[in-house]
Amino acid sequence: MPESQDNVSTEPSAFTLKGKPLTCGVRFSALDAVFLLVGTAATVWIWRIHSEFALLIPFLLFHFFLFCNVFRVARASELVWSGVFIVVFSLGSASSYVVNWPAICAIQLPLTAFLLWRETRQPWYHGMACRKWNAEHIDAYLRGEMSHRL
């Protein structure tokens, strides 16, 4: 579903590296749909081999979609989440060939909630409900007046 007109500023705007105007709100493209379909197929296929590891695919895809498409989280927060996940997964799962879901969920889910909460309070926040949660800064972001972030 392409982004709606209310997600694009009517004033002159700044542009992305690809030359498109900055936008806000939830985004979803055909490529996103392809990734979700491929992830679903891979989960079903791997489920027959090792069900616990198969669940990693939707877990990671869900968080990727949440961070990149719904809340549009800053790169630094994405990297923090990914780094913590790699450490937790490696320490708790890799040596035993069993996914330590209690450890992963106990650490990653509160971390996800914290990072999303923190992101929605940043002046550059431009994800879901940004016109409500970031009303005083969103137009400046769309015009390119916000300092660039990672």
Number of C-alpha atoms within 10 A of each C-alpha: 9 9 14 12 9 11 18 17 19 11 10 10 19 18 14 11 8 6 8 10 17 18 25 26 20 21 20 14 11 10 9 13 12 11 13 17 12 12 18 15 13 15 19 15 13 15 14 9 10 13 15 14 16 20 17 14 17 15 11 14 15 14 18 16 17 18 22 18 18 19 23 23 24 19 13 11 18 18 11 12 19 16 12 15 18 12 12 19 18 14 13 18 17 12 10 10 11 14 20 17 17 10 14 18 15 10 15 18 13 11 17 18 11 11 18 18 12 13 20 20 12 14 18 24 25 30 26 18 16 22 18 9 17 19 14 12 18 24 22 17 23 24 19 18 14 14 8 8 8 8
